[in-house]
Amino acid sequence: MSRIRGMRGYLASSIAVTCAAALAFPLALSTDAAAAPPAAESPTTDRATPDRPASERTARARPETPSTSKTSAESAASGAIPGSTQSLPLAPLTPPSGDRTLPPTSAPASAPATTQGLPRRDVRHFSLVGVVWDNPDAELQGRVQVRTRASGTAKWSVWQDVDTHNHEHAADPDTAERTSGRVRGSTAPLWVGDSDGVEVRVQAEADGRPSTDGRAVAGDPLPTGLHIELIDPGVDRAAEPPPQASGVDTPRGNALSPEAAASSAVNADLAPLGATAIPALSQKQTEADLVATRGETAEAASGTAKPAAKDKPGPKEKPGTTGKTGTIGNADAADPATGQRVKPYIGARPRIVTRRGWGADETLRERNFSYTKTVKAAFVHHTASGNNYRCAQAPSVIRSIYRYHVKSSGWRDIGYNFLIDKCGNIYEGRAGGVAKPVMGAHTLGFNTNSMGIAVLGSFGSANPPAASVKAISKLTAWKLGLFGANPKGKTYLKSGGGNLYRKGKNVRLNVISGHRDGFATECPGGRLYAKLGTARATSARYQGR
């Protein structure tokens, strides 16, 4: 298969490749792998222990069954990556004697509990935590704190806060993903490292009025169906640490499952099937690649050829935005003064660790891929999962977030299109092809015609690493360049509905925006948000602007 093909044919060709791979690869599976269930798991959460009945909706969505995760030996034999989710229900807590930080308990017994939690207990190994509840439209107005015990020790951590503001990272309203009936409310995930003990407390937000005993009066009740989710990412020795060598990363030796083959096939124009990483290209190679995908010659790129009629700007197209072709924007495709082709504005393609590279279990996600028309903007996020990880652990962190998004939150796949670690490594996020306009679930109301980039960590009070900011610039220079977008420019996106803009409103945004530009949220953290101006300027410079 030729590595270079027309961008206009990307989607159709990829579907064909995907179907072919899905049909061919089951024949190549080993006996153990073939014995594994080929169907994708429904996005529900494994129950560790049926401690108490859940609400009716929760019982339907997440049946009380024992964990179905395999042992390490079984997983190794089948080629799968061990991993599991423990979902434990929270119950009302009684404040300890003399503790005046929790709300009063004098409310009627029939009133909703204002403090829930889980007493200290032993559990199976896990590394990431989050709290979920039944109604995805309900917000958790309060404080979530956890304590964890490092595996194999008696050492407990201090109380750690879990970011409760996470509903703005989601599929747009009225989309199939959002209305599936599987979506639940959820906090941000928190990476705590290898642990085997947990304690949780969730306290409703006080409304500021003191009660007669001096404690603060709780405000809104907590949402129903609260559960603590304990995620074990498993161990993928081939993915950790993320490969750092230059050049082409060779595919892994073990056979691909049908789901993994399909996920890899959509990147087949960029790297061999089953590759753990898409190799970087030089600036010259990237420009030549883009020129070829537009069906041009080198002479056309130098400005000696007239543009094809179908590439001329239409009356409704705004300058500097992506054209109808979905490949290169009309503002970049031709010089408006001469009508001649110009050198493409695009940054060198960076190295990208594939889903196979970070060890994605492709049976978790929905099988089909979802696309939007183009990529006009990039929204930058932080995962709010904490900064207490090593770069070698980044694949584990991503696998944990992936499992949390799908199994716990009920999404079709991980929400972000790309993720970046503190060392500047770039990772493929939602499946569908890194060069394609994959529909994500990252910026509520603005997932259409955009992409989401999440930096692993929390950057409200901590500065983002310079390597991460540089990686944002490199990634956007390349990906936005594929679609003719100027990183320093503005564009228009139509709101799908949110707390800043009504549904249907055309909103003018920076081509590289922070999450908070489209939704009232702290994301991507004040310190990372302050670096976006630098990222825009650097990205544009990488594009040759």
BELSUL-V452163 format. One record per run of one state. SS is the DSSP state (2 for helix, 1 for strand, 0 for the rest). FROM is the first residue (numbers start at 1). LEN is the number of residues. If there is no record, write none. Layout:
ss & from & len
SS & FROM & LEN
SS & FROM & LEN
//
This chain:
ss & from & len
0 & 1 & 6
2 & 7 & 22
0 & 29 & 2
2 & 31 & 5
0 & 36 & 11
1 & 47 & 1
0 & 48 & 8
2 & 56 & 6
0 & 62 & 10
2 & 72 & 7
0 & 79 & 5
1 & 84 & 6
0 & 90 & 1
1 & 91 & 2
0 & 93 & 22
1 & 115 & 19
0 & 134 & 8
1 & 142 & 9
0 & 151 & 5
1 & 156 & 1
0 & 157 & 3
1 & 160 & 3
0 & 163 & 22
1 & 185 & 2
0 & 187 & 3
1 & 190 & 15
0 & 205 & 1
1 & 206 & 5
0 & 211 & 5
1 & 216 & 3
0 & 219 & 8
1 & 227 & 6
0 & 233 & 25
2 & 258 & 8
0 & 266 & 11
1 & 277 & 2
0 & 279 & 4
2 & 283 & 11
0 & 294 & 4
2 & 298 & 4
0 & 302 & 4
1 & 306 & 1
0 & 307 & 2
2 & 309 & 3
0 & 312 & 18
2 & 330 & 4
1 & 334 & 1
0 & 335 & 5
1 & 340 & 2
0 & 342 & 10
1 & 352 & 2
0 & 354 & 1
2 & 355 & 4
0 & 359 & 12
1 & 371 & 1
0 & 372 & 5
1 & 377 & 6
0 & 383 & 8
2 & 391 & 18
0 & 409 & 9
1 & 418 & 3
0 & 421 & 5
1 & 426 & 3
0 & 429 & 9
1 & 438 & 1
0 & 439 & 11
1 & 450 & 6
0 & 456 & 10
2 & 466 & 17
0 & 483 & 7
1 & 490 & 5
0 & 495 & 11
1 & 506 & 5
0 & 511 & 1
1 & 512 & 3
2 & 515 & 3
0 & 518 & 8
2 & 526 & 4
0 & 530 & 2
2 & 532 & 12
0 & 544 & 2
//
